[in-house]
Amino acid sequence: MATNAFLLDISRCIGCQACTAACMTGNELPAGTQYIQLIEQTRGVFPNLAGGFKNHRCYHCTDAACVAACPTGALFKEDGMTRLNREVCIGCEYCTDVCPFDVPHIVDGRSSKCDACARVTAAGGEPWCVRTCPSDALRYGDREEILAEAHRRVEAILTRYPNARVYGETEAGGLGVVMVLPDAPEVLDLPANPEVPLLVNTWQKVVQPAALGLTSLSVVVTGVAAVIARRNHMQELKQLHAQEAAAQKEDSQERGAA
């Protein structure tokens, strides 16, 4: 279970973009790269409409599919957060395929995602997004305290948002980003039950134990396996695209014949 966590109170997010700007500046992200995306949402049925924002970011799953799938150890768990060491990433794209939240992306040939400001928090500071949020929608600290605060906030807004709930307490083994949602997850474009997909290939069961060894041989084996994994993955994607194209062509021909 996570030891630290973010609190993300969607009911308090005002869409000011302070978190996105602070994240990009503090982490010195290259132009066009963002770890946080604010997506405006309209919920309800006319004329009973409500507006809000989806704060799309890495949710730091305890049962992190990206960590399970990574063949090189570039993605790993630490202090409840899902960290990324881009130096050892080979760009195989397994993390992008298996994440139930569609978070990691390939930038300049390597995976890219939030690492919860690892260097800043290790020095005793707060993540950049937290320290700049003007509406107290974001906090960071001990996960048990964050969970207690999330439940207090849900209780406080139930009159206004009768479907409000805590999201992330148990989902995906417990998220490192505990959210206060004003409505059901599906309404806010979040999976109700995010699941860890089956490992893409059986090689992952061999590669990861091998990576735990510290001998030169284990390092070589891991590196070779990672290269093979990337090649196999590219072939899988090619075959999948070919199957989809064939199915679309067949469907088009059937409609034309009808």
Secondary structure as GFF3:
##gff-version 3
##sequence-region A 1 258
A	DSSP	beta_strand	4	9	.	.	.	ID=ss1
A	DSSP	three_ten_helix	10	12	.	.	.	ID=ss2
A	DSSP	alpha_helix	18	26	.	.	.	ID=ss3
A	DSSP	beta_strand	37	45	.	.	.	ID=ss4
A	DSSP	beta_strand	48	56	.	.	.	ID=ss5
A	DSSP	alpha_helix	65	69	.	.	.	ID=ss6
A	DSSP	beta_strand	75	78	.	.	.	ID=ss7
A	DSSP	beta_strand	81	84	.	.	.	ID=ss8
A	DSSP	three_ten_helix	86	88	.	.	.	ID=ss9
A	DSSP	alpha_helix	94	98	.	.	.	ID=ss10
A	DSSP	beta_strand	105	107	.	.	.	ID=ss11
A	DSSP	beta_strand	110	112	.	.	.	ID=ss12
A	DSSP	alpha_helix	118	122	.	.	.	ID=ss13
A	DSSP	alpha_helix	128	132	.	.	.	ID=ss14
A	DSSP	beta_strand	138	142	.	.	.	ID=ss15
A	DSSP	alpha_helix	143	157	.	.	.	ID=ss16
A	DSSP	beta_strand	165	167	.	.	.	ID=ss17
A	DSSP	three_ten_helix	171	173	.	.	.	ID=ss18
A	DSSP	beta_strand	177	181	.	.	.	ID=ss19
A	DSSP	three_ten_helix	185	188	.	.	.	ID=ss20
A	DSSP	alpha_helix	204	211	.	.	.	ID=ss21
A	DSSP	alpha_helix	216	257	.	.	.	ID=ss22
###
